[in-house]
Amino acid sequence: MGKTVIYQVFTRLFGNDNPHPVKGGTLAQNGSGHLADFTPEALEQIRGMGVTHVWYTGVIAHASQTDYSAFGLPKDHPAVVKGKAGSPYAIRDYYDIDPDLAESVPHRMEEFEQLVERTHEAGMGVIIDFVPNHVARQYHSTAAPEGVRDLGQDDDPTKAFAPANNFYYIPGQPFAPAFPVDGYTEQPAKATGNDHFSAHPGVNDWYETVKLNYGVDYMGGRACHFNPVPPTWHKMLHILLYWAGKQVDGFRCDMAEMVPVAFWQWAIPQVKEQHPHIVFIAEVYNPAEYRNYIFNGKFDYLYDKVGLYDTLRAVANGWISAQNITFSWQQVEGIRDHMLNFLENHDEQRIASDFFGGDARKGKAALIVSTLLHGNPMMVYFGQELGERGMDEEGFSGRDGRTTIFDYWTVDTIRRWRNGGRFSDSLLTAEEKQLRQFYSRVLNLCHTHEAVSRGDSFDLMYVNPHLQHQYAFVRRTPSECMLVVANFEDTDVCVPVCLPAHLFALYGIRGEEQVEWTDLLTGRSHTTPWQPDATCTLNVPAYGGLVLCRQLPPSDEQQHHNQSIQ
């Protein structure tokens, strides 16, 4: 019993205990967390929050300004690295672990394998990034298994596009972006990762990356050359199977929609044939392509960003009515179980930042809805459960309400919660402790109550048009029922919630004049009417909600069973 709950953690930052990092600091100045910082105690704490999978972000070797040439690793030119630490999405070696994360650089792969083992022993799965669309400008693998040909090694750079090339080229032109890149040369220039097919990317392009060629001639009318299977396909499948062989449990596939569906349709079944448990999560932002990437591309889950995330953010800030939440989930009807819900990740602004809500409590009602409304997976970004504000100005990443992915830095709330590896809450504020307890209560309901993990969902908003800042729904199995009301307002409210006759008829529920519920968030008892067209008057706390639960009497269960047989 239970549903998937993912804890995304930016691996480099998790264990960095430096309380005073300097803006734009080097590794020597600011330090870095390590894979070893995810001790059994740390993993026990994460698991205790209801987490089933840890997404270790940024573990594969990527371009950096730190010099590891003493260990046989090539240096990256600083002009094509974003920040001192570099972007984890500018992969420089698909077959290696980033040396920043190792306590012993020569043993970095062993340390990763030990982390996988520890995570499994803690009862959780391991998810890592797969970055299929682009690589670092100076990509070169020193760790690939013997016989593996490097990306670009067999390319013909005199051709802008060739089906057998791994990269796209701008023949006869050197790399000459619209900003200085003193000392860095690239001849001919390669196309930039965000589909910029010229030698002159701008500072806002993904200039530190080059686009991979999956057989689509973007410069020649987007003609597809998939037969014979392009070499890039075979190389990327080999990479997936390599990491699957390291016993990881899933891949979060960066910008999956920039890679043709045909590749995924070809590759994912081959990975799952050898590793049936592997989960594939796609970063896709175009709703018109959702069903294509699920049914044809064979992905297990897609980000629900432009739907539920954007809607909940707007509701939490009072920009739109909570009635819009209904419209949001209706847009993914039929594929809802494939949508991954979240309120924060490394790309989005922190809830508590000045750019989002300015107050972590504004995410509490949204957490209730995104976690409990349906049975699809939920993801939390590390520090979210502590109200991390992301308001530092770390270096390459300015003060933008996001936690940096480019700089050597520390995350204040995580550092204090870790407390030197003791994981006590003595350095946390009362508000931070309460918020983490709230997250833990809500997320653990995914495993302790079948109504959440696999129950039916019944939206009550269509009979409650007066609810503009609250959202009400029912979750139900034959033996358990939940009445959930989330309150996005900053004050306690007393709201009437109508129970439609259709709810009772649909599930064969026997109405009762009064029933007793337990609020799973507080343990308090509530008594309400429970019959067709009755109205429950409920006191709902500010920035929070009620999750009222009751066990259904046997007669209700038998009626439901009889109706199912009929």
Solvent accessible surface area in square Angstrom, and as a share of the most:
residue,aa,sasa,rsa
1,M,140,0.63
2,G,32,0.31
3,K,15,0.07
4,T,30,0.18
5,V,0,0.00
6,I,2,0.01
7,Y,0,0.00
8,Q,0,0.00
9,V,0,0.00
10,F,2,0.01
11,T,0,0.00
12,R,6,0.02
13,L,1,0.00
14,F,0,0.00
15,G,10,0.09
16,N,8,0.04
17,D,55,0.28
18,N,37,0.19
19,P,71,0.45
20,H,150,0.67
21,P,24,0.15
22,V,72,0.41
23,K,129,0.55
24,G,25,0.24
25,G,2,0.02
26,T,54,0.31
27,L,46,0.23
28,A,103,0.79
29,Q,109,0.48
30,N,2,0.01
31,G,25,0.24
32,S,16,0.10
33,G,1,0.01
34,H,52,0.23
35,L,0,0.00
36,A,33,0.25
37,D,26,0.14
38,F,0,0.00
39,T,43,0.25
40,P,85,0.54
41,E,96,0.43
42,A,0,0.00
43,L,0,0.00
44,E,121,0.54
45,Q,60,0.27
46,I,1,0.00
47,R,82,0.30
48,G,49,0.47
49,M,2,0.01
50,G,0,0.00
51,V,0,0.00
52,T,27,0.16
53,H,37,0.16
54,V,0,0.00
55,W,3,0.01
56,Y,0,0.00
57,T,0,0.00
58,G,7,0.07
59,V,2,0.01
60,I,7,0.03
61,A,2,0.01
62,H,2,0.01
63,A,4,0.03
64,S,2,0.01
65,Q,66,0.29
66,T,27,0.16
67,D,78,0.40
68,Y,20,0.08
69,S,55,0.36
70,A,99,0.77
71,F,99,0.41
72,G,56,0.54
73,L,10,0.05
74,P,57,0.36
75,K,128,0.54
76,D,14,0.07
77,H,45,0.20
78,P,75,0.47
79,A,26,0.20
80,V,5,0.03
81,V,8,0.05
82,K,21,0.09
83,G,9,0.08
84,K,70,0.30
85,A,0,0.00
86,G,0,0.00
87,S,6,0.04
88,P,3,0.02
89,Y,19,0.07
90,A,1,0.01
91,I,3,0.01
92,R,12,0.04
93,D,4,0.02
94,Y,1,0.00
95,Y,7,0.03
96,D,6,0.03
97,I,0,0.00
98,D,2,0.01
99,P,3,0.02
100,D,4,0.02
101,L,2,0.01
102,A,8,0.06
103,E,116,0.52
104,S,42,0.27
105,V,16,0.09
106,P,88,0.55
107,H,89,0.40
108,R,30,0.11
109,M,38,0.17
110,E,87,0.39
111,E,21,0.09
112,F,0,0.00
113,E,68,0.31
114,Q,93,0.41
115,L,0,0.00
116,V,5,0.03
117,E,101,0.45
118,R,49,0.18
119,T,0,0.00
120,H,71,0.32
121,E,132,0.59
122,A,29,0.22
123,G,49,0.47
124,M,6,0.03
125,G,8,0.08
126,V,0,0.00
127,I,2,0.01
128,I,0,0.00
129,D,8,0.04
130,F,3,0.01
131,V,1,0.01
132,P,0,0.00
133,N,1,0.00
134,H,7,0.03
135,V,0,0.00
136,A,1,0.01
137,R,10,0.04
138,Q,68,0.30
139,Y,25,0.09
140,H,91,0.41
141,S,15,0.10
142,T,68,0.39
143,A,39,0.30
144,A,30,0.23
145,P,50,0.32
146,E,179,0.80
147,G,72,0.69
148,V,44,0.25
149,R,122,0.45
150,D,26,0.13
151,L,15,0.07
152,G,20,0.19
153,Q,97,0.43
154,D,85,0.44
155,D,19,0.10
156,D,53,0.27
157,P,54,0.34
158,T,100,0.58
159,K,106,0.45
160,A,35,0.27
161,F,32,0.13
162,A,13,0.10
163,P,60,0.37
164,A,63,0.49
165,N,3,0.02
166,N,2,0.01
167,F,8,0.03
168,Y,1,0.00
169,Y,11,0.04
170,I,17,0.09
171,P,54,0.34
172,G,68,0.66
173,Q,77,0.34
174,P,72,0.45
175,F,10,0.04
176,A,42,0.32
177,P,15,0.10
178,A,83,0.65
179,F,42,0.17
180,P,113,0.71
181,V,23,0.13
182,D,120,0.62
183,G,72,0.69
184,Y,20,0.08
185,T,119,0.69
186,E,13,0.06
187,Q,119,0.53
188,P,24,0.15
189,A,0,0.00
190,K,37,0.16
191,A,1,0.01
192,T,0,0.00
193,G,0,0.00
194,N,42,0.21
195,D,54,0.28
196,H,51,0.23
197,F,51,0.21
198,S,37,0.24
199,A,1,0.01
200,H,96,0.43
201,P,0,0.00
202,G,22,0.21
203,V,95,0.54
204,N,142,0.73
205,D,24,0.13
206,W,76,0.27
207,Y,14,0.05
208,E,10,0.04
209,T,2,0.01
210,V,1,0.00
211,K,3,0.01
212,L,1,0.01
213,N,0,0.00
214,Y,6,0.02
215,G,0,0.00
216,V,9,0.05
217,D,24,0.12
218,Y,40,0.15
219,M,80,0.36
220,G,44,0.42
221,G,72,0.69
222,R,152,0.56
223,A,48,0.37
224,C,78,0.47
225,H,70,0.31
226,F,51,0.21
227,N,146,0.75
228,P,116,0.73
229,V,48,0.28
230,P,3,0.02
231,P,48,0.30
232,T,0,0.00
233,W,9,0.03
234,H,100,0.45
235,K,35,0.15
236,M,0,0.00
237,L,16,0.08
238,H,76,0.34
239,I,3,0.02
240,L,0,0.00
241,L,42,0.21
242,Y,48,0.18
243,W,2,0.01
244,A,0,0.00
245,G,41,0.40
246,K,41,0.17
247,Q,104,0.46
248,V,0,0.00
249,D,21,0.11
250,G,0,0.00
251,F,1,0.01
252,R,1,0.00
253,C,0,0.00
254,D,9,0.05
255,M,31,0.14
256,A,0,0.00
257,E,48,0.22
258,M,36,0.16
259,V,1,0.01
260,P,23,0.14
261,V,22,0.13
262,A,32,0.25
263,F,0,0.00
264,W,0,0.00
265,Q,83,0.37
266,W,60,0.21
267,A,0,0.00
268,I,1,0.01
269,P,58,0.36
270,Q,60,0.27
271,V,0,0.00
272,K,49,0.21
273,E,143,0.64
274,Q,114,0.51
275,H,35,0.16
276,P,106,0.67
277,H,93,0.42
278,I,1,0.01
279,V,33,0.19
280,F,0,0.00
281,I,3,0.02
282,A,0,0.00
283,E,5,0.02
284,V,0,0.00
285,Y,59,0.22
286,N,62,0.32
287,P,70,0.44
288,A,90,0.69
289,E,54,0.24
290,Y,6,0.02
291,R,101,0.37
292,N,48,0.24
293,Y,8,0.03
294,I,8,0.04
295,F,108,0.45
296,N,68,0.35
297,G,0,0.00
298,K,88,0.37
299,F,4,0.02
300,D,33,0.17
301,Y,44,0.17
302,L,0,0.00
303,Y,0,0.00
304,D,8,0.04
305,K,40,0.17
306,V,57,0.33
307,G,20,0.19
308,L,10,0.05
309,Y,4,0.01
310,D,53,0.27
311,T,18,0.11
312,L,1,0.01
313,R,42,0.15
314,A,15,0.11
315,V,4,0.02
316,A,8,0.06
317,N,28,0.14
318,G,50,0.48
319,W,159,0.56
320,I,64,0.32
321,S,25,0.16
322,A,0,0.00
323,Q,49,0.22
324,N,58,0.30
325,I,0,0.00
326,T,22,0.13
327,F,129,0.54
328,S,8,0.05
329,W,44,0.15
330,Q,89,0.40
331,Q,97,0.43
332,V,8,0.04
333,E,92,0.41
334,G,68,0.65
335,I,1,0.01
336,R,55,0.20
337,D,95,0.49
338,H,57,0.26
339,M,0,0.00
340,L,1,0.00
341,N,6,0.03
342,F,2,0.01
343,L,4,0.02
344,E,3,0.01
345,N,1,0.01
346,H,8,0.04
347,D,52,0.27
348,E,22,0.10
349,Q,25,0.11
350,R,2,0.01
351,I,4,0.02
352,A,6,0.04
353,S,0,0.00
354,D,93,0.48
355,F,92,0.38
356,F,16,0.07
357,G,14,0.14
358,G,40,0.39
359,D,37,0.19
360,A,20,0.16
361,R,130,0.47
362,K,45,0.19
363,G,2,0.02
364,K,42,0.18
365,A,1,0.01
366,A,3,0.02
367,L,0,0.00
368,I,0,0.00
369,V,0,0.00
370,S,1,0.01
371,T,0,0.00
372,L,0,0.00
373,L,3,0.01
374,H,13,0.06
375,G,28,0.27
376,N,6,0.03
377,P,5,0.03
378,M,0,0.00
379,M,1,0.00
380,V,1,0.00
381,Y,2,0.01
382,F,0,0.00
383,G,0,0.00
384,Q,4,0.02
385,E,0,0.00
386,L,2,0.01
387,G,14,0.13
388,E,12,0.05
389,R,104,0.38
390,G,3,0.03
391,M,33,0.15
392,D,54,0.28
393,E,63,0.28
394,E,3,0.01
395,G,19,0.18
396,F,95,0.40
397,S,9,0.06
398,G,29,0.28
399,R,128,0.47
400,D,39,0.20
401,G,0,0.00
402,R,80,0.29
403,T,10,0.06
404,T,2,0.01
405,I,19,0.10
406,F,42,0.18
407,D,2,0.01
408,Y,1,0.00
409,W,25,0.09
410,T,9,0.05
411,V,4,0.02
412,D,55,0.29
413,T,8,0.05
414,I,1,0.00
415,R,51,0.19
416,R,40,0.15
417,W,6,0.02
418,R,13,0.05
419,N,18,0.09
420,G,53,0.51
421,G,31,0.30
422,R,173,0.63
423,F,16,0.07
424,S,43,0.28
425,D,68,0.35
426,S,80,0.52
427,L,88,0.44
428,L,13,0.07
429,T,65,0.38
430,A,58,0.45
431,E,121,0.54
432,E,23,0.10
433,K,65,0.28
434,Q,114,0.51
435,L,13,0.06
436,R,40,0.15
437,Q,89,0.40
438,F,13,0.06
439,Y,2,0.01
440,S,26,0.17
441,R,105,0.38
442,V,0,0.00
443,L,0,0.00
444,N,43,0.22
445,L,12,0.06
446,C,0,0.00
447,H,33,0.15
448,T,85,0.49
449,H,32,0.14
450,E,53,0.24
451,A,0,0.00
452,V,0,0.00
453,S,15,0.09
454,R,161,0.59
455,G,14,0.13
456,D,68,0.35
457,S,36,0.23
458,F,19,0.08
459,D,17,0.09
460,L,0,0.00
461,M,2,0.01
462,Y,133,0.50
463,V,40,0.23
464,N,0,0.00
465,P,92,0.58
466,H,95,0.42
467,L,3,0.01
468,Q,72,0.32
469,H,77,0.35
470,Q,8,0.04
471,Y,0,0.00
472,A,0,0.00
473,F,0,0.00
474,V,0,0.00
475,R,1,0.01
476,R,2,0.01
477,T,10,0.06
478,P,50,0.32
479,S,44,0.28
480,E,13,0.06
481,C,0,0.00
482,M,0,0.00
483,L,0,0.00
484,V,0,0.00
485,V,0,0.00
486,A,0,0.00
487,N,0,0.00
488,F,13,0.06
489,E,54,0.24
490,D,96,0.50
491,T,75,0.44
492,D,108,0.56
493,V,26,0.15
494,C,82,0.49
495,V,13,0.08
496,P,56,0.35
497,V,0,0.00
498,C,32,0.19
499,L,0,0.00
500,P,6,0.04
501,A,42,0.33
502,H,101,0.45
503,L,0,0.00
504,F,6,0.03
505,A,70,0.55
506,L,85,0.42
507,Y,17,0.07
508,G,8,0.08
509,I,12,0.06
510,R,97,0.35
511,G,31,0.29
512,E,43,0.19
513,E,130,0.58
514,Q,96,0.43
515,V,9,0.05
516,E,114,0.51
517,W,1,0.00
518,T,59,0.34
519,D,2,0.01
520,L,40,0.20
521,L,11,0.06
522,T,74,0.43
523,G,53,0.51
524,R,167,0.61
525,S,75,0.48
526,H,45,0.20
527,T,87,0.50
528,T,4,0.02
529,P,32,0.20
530,W,0,0.00
531,Q,69,0.31
532,P,63,0.40
533,D,99,0.51
534,A,14,0.11
535,T,67,0.39
536,C,0,0.00
537,T,88,0.51
538,L,4,0.02
539,N,106,0.54
540,V,1,0.00
541,P,56,0.36
542,A,30,0.23
543,Y,22,0.09
544,G,4,0.03
545,G,4,0.03
546,L,6,0.03
547,V,0,0.00
548,L,0,0.00
549,C,9,0.05
550,R,27,0.10
551,Q,119,0.53
552,L,12,0.06
553,P,29,0.18
554,P,109,0.69
555,S,44,0.28
556,D,0,0.00
557,E,75,0.34
558,Q,95,0.42
559,Q,71,0.31
560,H,41,0.18
561,H,98,0.44
562,N,60,0.31
563,Q,88,0.39
564,S,80,0.51
565,I,124,0.63
566,Q,179,0.80
